[in-house]
Amino acid sequence: MSAVVEAPARTPRQVVGAYVALTKPRVIELLLITTIPAMLLAARGMPPLWLIACTLTGGTLAAGSANALNCYIDADIDSVMKRTSARPLARNTVPPRNALVFGVVLGIMSFAFLWITTNLMSAVFAVATILFYIFVYTLFLKRRTSQNIIWGGMAGCMPVVIGWSAVTGTVSWPALVMFGVIFFWTPPHTWALAMKFKEDYAAAGVPMLPVVATAQQVTRQIVIYSWVTVVCSLLLFPVTSWIYVAVAALSGVWFAVFAHRLHGVVRGGGSTNTMKFFHMSNTYLMLVFVGLAVDAVVGRPVLGWPF
């Protein structure tokens, strides 16, 4: 008669860690990096620190909600892919029902918190982002089309809009330009990662572009989107100073040249390390938005165009 093997008891710290992991903290970090510069530019200086703190808190709750619900829906995929096999639902460290409730509660909290501390517009944008990420990207696009990350990536662009609206109560064209920078940056950034884990996505039945196209076709798209990202970033010239323009131009050339090199290696049949481009693209986006933050505080707009 075989003995029944019980799952080992987990400590409170392990339980908390599992729920935190559902929110994908590393993804949230990148979103917060773009929110603060958007708020600084909207205020053309330093907005109240309490407003920054509240916006970041509400944004974190919203992003955590979307990510937790994504983990709930994609539990079957995560358990197949090596890259995501350590996530809580794939390892059965959080019950699926608990993950669902957790995600919904975080979403409700984000709406209520942003409405109370900032304004209704920011709160509505946060909820719209969650719903778009879950229903449009996760449930509809992700498993059906190689265009998934292009349109699904719009959810990751919303923090700049939320940050801007939290300061001004409106959405002006510079916020849309920042939205565009992240929108065009997301595909090459994600495709580089997907090239590394192509077999993972194929095994999970997710038609990411590297799964359905050749490496040369993918890197050609990476080059195109990289250049469009750089051009879009320079559209903020009318409301920024030479500080931002210099940072955006120099880092943009670096970003585009790196993309060309990746494409060149692939065309030549050489061995590629796409993760270098993936990590480099993170650095590029950080440089652009840090440059924007510094410019918003100390720079004087060259043209002084109104928002």
C-alpha positions as CSV (number, residue, x, y, z in Angstrom):
1,M,0.0,0.0,0.0
2,S,1.6,3.2,-1.2
3,A,1.7,6.2,1.1
4,V,0.0,9.4,0.0
5,V,2.5,12.2,-0.7
6,E,1.3,15.5,0.5
7,A,2.4,18.8,-0.9
8,P,4.9,20.5,1.5
9,A,3.4,23.3,3.5
10,R,4.5,26.8,2.4
11,T,5.5,29.6,4.6
12,P,3.6,32.9,4.6
13,R,6.6,34.5,2.8
14,Q,6.4,31.9,0.0
15,V,2.6,32.4,-0.3
16,V,3.1,36.2,-0.6
17,G,5.9,35.7,-3.1
18,A,3.7,33.5,-5.3
19,Y,1.0,36.2,-5.4
20,V,3.5,38.9,-6.1
21,A,4.9,36.7,-9.0
22,L,1.4,36.7,-10.5
23,T,1.7,40.4,-11.1
24,K,5.0,40.1,-13.1
25,P,6.9,42.8,-11.2
26,R,9.7,43.1,-13.8
27,V,7.1,44.0,-16.4
28,I,5.6,46.6,-14.0
29,E,9.0,48.2,-13.5
30,L,9.3,49.1,-17.2
31,L,5.8,50.6,-17.1
32,L,6.6,52.8,-14.2
33,I,9.8,54.1,-15.9
34,T,7.6,55.6,-18.6
35,T,4.9,57.0,-16.4
36,I,7.0,59.4,-14.4
37,P,8.6,61.2,-17.4
38,A,5.1,61.6,-18.9
39,M,3.9,63.3,-15.7
40,L,7.0,65.5,-15.5
41,L,6.4,66.7,-19.1
42,A,2.7,67.2,-18.5
43,A,3.6,69.4,-15.5
44,R,6.6,71.0,-17.3
45,G,8.5,70.4,-14.1
46,M,7.9,68.5,-10.9
47,P,4.2,67.7,-10.1
48,P,3.3,67.1,-6.4
49,L,5.1,64.0,-5.1
50,W,1.9,62.7,-3.6
51,L,0.3,62.7,-7.1
52,I,3.3,60.8,-8.5
53,A,3.1,58.3,-5.7
54,C,-0.7,57.8,-6.1
55,T,-0.5,57.5,-9.9
56,L,2.3,54.9,-9.6
57,T,0.4,53.0,-6.9
58,G,-2.8,52.9,-9.0
59,G,-0.9,52.0,-12.1
60,T,0.9,49.2,-10.3
61,L,-2.4,47.8,-9.1
62,A,-3.8,48.0,-12.7
63,A,-0.8,46.3,-14.2
64,G,-0.8,43.7,-11.5
65,S,-4.4,43.0,-12.2
66,A,-3.9,42.6,-15.9
67,N,-0.8,40.3,-15.4
68,A,-2.5,38.1,-12.8
69,L,-5.6,37.6,-15.1
70,N,-3.2,36.9,-18.0
71,C,-1.5,34.2,-15.9
72,Y,-4.9,32.7,-15.1
73,I,-6.0,32.6,-18.8
74,D,-2.6,31.4,-20.1
75,A,-1.9,28.8,-17.4
76,D,-2.0,26.1,-20.0
77,I,0.6,27.9,-22.2
78,D,2.8,28.8,-19.3
79,S,3.0,25.1,-18.2
80,V,4.3,24.1,-21.7
81,M,6.8,26.9,-22.2
82,K,10.2,26.6,-20.5
83,R,10.5,30.4,-20.1
84,T,7.2,30.6,-18.1
85,S,7.2,27.2,-16.4
86,A,8.1,28.7,-13.1
87,R,5.1,30.9,-12.9
88,P,2.8,30.3,-9.9
89,L,-0.1,28.7,-11.8
90,A,2.2,26.5,-13.9
91,R,3.8,25.2,-10.6
92,N,0.4,25.0,-8.8
93,T,1.6,27.4,-6.0
94,V,-1.6,29.4,-6.4
95,P,-5.0,27.9,-7.0
96,P,-6.5,29.1,-10.3
97,R,-9.7,30.4,-8.6
98,N,-7.6,32.4,-6.2
99,A,-5.6,33.9,-9.1
100,L,-8.8,35.0,-10.8
101,V,-10.2,36.6,-7.7
102,F,-6.9,38.3,-7.0
103,G,-6.7,39.8,-10.4
104,V,-10.2,41.1,-10.3
105,V,-9.8,42.6,-6.9
106,L,-6.6,44.4,-7.9
107,G,-8.5,45.8,-10.9
108,I,-11.3,47.1,-8.7
109,M,-8.8,48.6,-6.3
110,S,-6.9,50.3,-9.1
111,F,-10.0,52.0,-10.4
112,A,-11.2,53.1,-6.9
113,F,-7.7,54.3,-5.9
114,L,-7.0,56.3,-9.0
115,W,-10.5,57.9,-9.0
116,I,-10.1,59.0,-5.4
117,T,-6.5,60.2,-5.6
118,T,-6.2,61.5,-9.2
119,N,-9.3,61.8,-11.4
120,L,-12.0,59.7,-13.1
121,M,-10.3,59.9,-16.5
122,S,-7.1,58.2,-15.2
123,A,-9.2,55.5,-13.4
124,V,-11.2,54.8,-16.6
125,F,-8.0,54.5,-18.7
126,A,-6.6,52.0,-16.1
127,V,-9.6,49.8,-16.3
128,A,-9.8,50.1,-20.1
129,T,-6.2,48.9,-20.2
130,I,-6.9,45.9,-18.1
131,L,-9.9,44.9,-20.3
132,F,-8.0,45.5,-23.5
133,Y,-5.1,43.4,-22.3
134,I,-7.3,40.5,-21.2
135,F,-10.1,40.4,-23.8
136,V,-8.4,41.8,-26.9
137,Y,-4.8,40.6,-26.5
138,T,-4.9,37.5,-24.3
139,L,-8.2,36.0,-25.3
140,F,-8.5,37.1,-29.0
141,L,-5.1,38.0,-30.6
142,K,-2.4,36.0,-28.8
143,R,-3.4,32.6,-30.1
144,R,-4.8,33.6,-33.4
145,T,-2.4,35.9,-35.3
146,S,1.2,36.9,-35.7
147,Q,0.0,40.5,-35.4
148,N,-0.8,39.7,-31.7
149,I,2.0,41.8,-30.2
150,I,1.6,44.7,-32.5
151,W,-1.9,45.5,-31.5
152,G,-1.9,43.8,-28.1
153,G,1.1,45.9,-27.2
154,M,-1.2,49.0,-27.0
155,A,-1.9,48.0,-23.4
156,G,1.7,48.6,-22.5
157,C,1.5,52.1,-24.0
158,M,-1.2,53.3,-21.7
159,P,0.8,54.2,-18.6
160,V,2.1,57.4,-20.3
161,V,-1.5,58.4,-21.1
162,I,-2.6,57.6,-17.5
163,G,0.3,59.6,-16.1
164,W,-0.4,62.6,-18.4
165,S,-4.2,62.6,-17.6
166,A,-3.4,62.3,-13.8
167,V,-1.6,65.6,-14.0
168,T,-3.7,67.5,-16.5
169,G,-7.1,65.8,-16.6
170,T,-6.9,65.7,-20.3
171,V,-5.0,63.9,-23.1
172,S,-2.9,66.1,-25.4
173,W,-0.8,65.3,-28.4
174,P,2.6,64.8,-26.6
175,A,1.0,62.0,-24.6
176,L,-0.1,60.4,-27.9
177,V,3.5,60.7,-29.3
178,M,4.9,59.0,-26.2
179,F,2.2,56.3,-26.7
180,G,3.5,55.9,-30.2
181,V,7.1,55.5,-29.1
182,I,6.2,52.6,-26.9
183,F,3.8,51.2,-29.5
184,F,6.4,51.0,-32.2
185,W,9.1,49.9,-29.8
186,T,7.2,46.9,-28.4
187,P,7.2,44.7,-31.5
188,P,11.0,44.6,-32.2
189,H,11.6,44.3,-28.4
190,T,9.3,41.3,-28.1
191,W,10.2,39.7,-31.4
192,A,13.8,39.5,-30.3
193,L,12.7,37.6,-27.2
194,A,10.4,35.4,-29.3
195,M,13.3,34.5,-31.6
196,K,15.2,33.2,-28.6
197,F,12.2,31.1,-27.4
198,K,10.7,30.3,-30.9
199,E,10.4,26.5,-30.0
200,D,8.6,27.4,-26.8
201,Y,6.0,29.5,-28.6
202,A,5.6,26.9,-31.3
203,A,5.0,24.1,-28.7
204,A,2.4,26.2,-27.0
205,G,0.6,27.0,-30.3
206,V,1.2,30.8,-30.1
207,P,1.8,32.2,-33.6
208,M,4.4,34.8,-32.7
209,L,6.1,36.2,-35.8
210,P,9.3,34.2,-35.4
211,V,7.2,31.0,-35.4
212,V,5.5,31.7,-38.7
213,A,8.2,33.7,-40.6
214,T,11.9,33.2,-41.3
215,A,14.5,34.8,-39.2
216,Q,15.4,37.2,-42.0
217,Q,11.8,38.3,-42.4
218,V,11.6,38.9,-38.6
219,T,14.8,40.9,-38.4
220,R,13.7,43.0,-41.4
221,Q,10.6,43.9,-39.5
222,I,12.7,44.7,-36.4
223,V,14.8,47.1,-38.5
224,I,11.6,48.9,-39.8
225,Y,9.9,49.2,-36.5
226,S,13.2,50.4,-34.8
227,W,13.5,53.3,-37.3
228,V,9.8,54.2,-36.9
229,T,10.3,54.2,-33.1
230,V,13.3,56.6,-33.4
231,V,11.4,59.0,-35.8
232,C,8.4,59.0,-33.5
233,S,10.5,59.8,-30.5
234,L,11.8,62.9,-32.3
235,L,8.3,64.3,-32.8
236,L,8.5,65.6,-29.2
237,F,11.0,68.2,-30.5
238,P,8.5,71.1,-30.3
239,V,7.8,70.7,-26.6
240,T,11.4,69.7,-25.5
241,S,14.8,71.2,-25.4
242,W,18.1,70.1,-27.1
243,I,18.7,67.9,-24.0
244,Y,15.9,65.5,-25.0
245,V,16.5,65.8,-28.7
246,A,20.2,64.9,-28.3
247,V,19.4,61.9,-26.1
248,A,16.6,60.7,-28.3
249,A,18.7,61.1,-31.5
250,L,21.9,59.5,-30.2
251,S,20.3,56.6,-28.4
252,G,18.0,56.2,-31.4
253,V,20.9,55.8,-33.8
254,W,22.4,53.3,-31.5
255,F,19.1,51.4,-31.3
256,A,18.6,51.4,-35.1
257,V,22.3,50.4,-35.9
258,F,22.0,47.5,-33.5
259,A,18.8,46.4,-35.3
260,H,20.7,46.6,-38.7
261,R,23.5,44.6,-37.3
262,L,21.2,41.9,-36.1
263,H,19.6,41.7,-39.5
264,G,23.0,41.7,-41.2
265,V,24.1,38.7,-39.2
266,V,20.9,36.8,-40.0
267,R,21.2,37.6,-43.7
268,G,24.8,36.3,-43.6
269,G,23.7,33.1,-42.0
270,G,25.7,33.8,-38.8
271,S,24.8,32.8,-35.3
272,T,22.7,35.5,-33.5
273,N,22.2,36.3,-29.9
274,T,18.8,38.1,-30.1
275,M,18.8,38.5,-26.3
276,K,21.5,41.2,-26.7
277,F,19.1,43.2,-28.8
278,F,16.2,42.5,-26.3
279,H,18.2,43.8,-23.3
280,M,19.6,46.7,-25.4
281,S,16.1,47.8,-26.4
282,N,15.2,48.0,-22.7
283,T,18.2,50.3,-22.2
284,Y,17.2,52.4,-25.2
285,L,13.7,53.0,-23.9
286,M,15.0,53.9,-20.5
287,L,17.5,56.4,-22.0
288,V,14.7,58.1,-24.0
289,F,12.4,58.5,-21.1
290,V,15.1,59.4,-18.6
291,G,16.2,62.1,-21.0
292,L,12.6,63.3,-21.3
293,A,12.3,63.4,-17.5
294,V,15.5,65.5,-17.2
295,D,14.5,67.8,-20.0
296,A,11.0,68.4,-18.5
297,V,12.6,69.6,-15.2
298,V,15.6,71.6,-16.4
299,G,15.2,72.2,-20.1
300,R,13.6,75.1,-21.9
301,P,11.5,74.1,-25.0
302,V,13.1,75.1,-28.3
303,L,9.9,76.1,-29.9
304,G,7.6,76.3,-26.8
305,W,4.6,74.8,-28.6
306,P,1.5,74.5,-26.5
307,F,0.2,71.1,-25.5
